[in-house]
Amino acid sequence: MKAYDIHEADAIVIETNQGGEMAEATLRNAGFKGRIVKVHASKGKFARAEPISALYAQGRVAHTGSLYTLEKSNDGIRASYRQKIP
């Protein structure tokens, strides 16, 4: 909710596949009065991440400042996922 306020967001998006109703209830119980958009993911996480992952692989995404460390730590994660995927 803090990020919602900081970024003046239009809505909070929640995935309803697993625990979506609980997520909405938690937000409402915490006093959130804004718009909640419910989505149902029809593809797995890897399939949804593939287009963004491709941009990283092409070097078209870069981070600066404190996110530089995060980007470098993700390099190892991507490599380990590639090893697991046939």
MOTANOR-V200381 format. One line per field, one symbol per residue. ss: DSSP state (H for helix, E for strand, L for the rest). psi: psi as a letter, one per 20 degrees, with the letter a starting at -180 (. if undefined). A space follows every 50 residues. Layout:
ss: ???
psi: ???
This chain:
ss: LHHHHHLLLLLEEEELLLLHHHHHHHHHHLLLLLLEEEELLLLLHHHHHH HHHHHHHLLLLLLLLLHHHHHHHHHHHHHHHHHHLL
psi: hghgggjlqhrppqpjgojghhgghggghijpjappppqopiqrgghhig hghhgghikipqqrchigggghhhghggghghhhp.
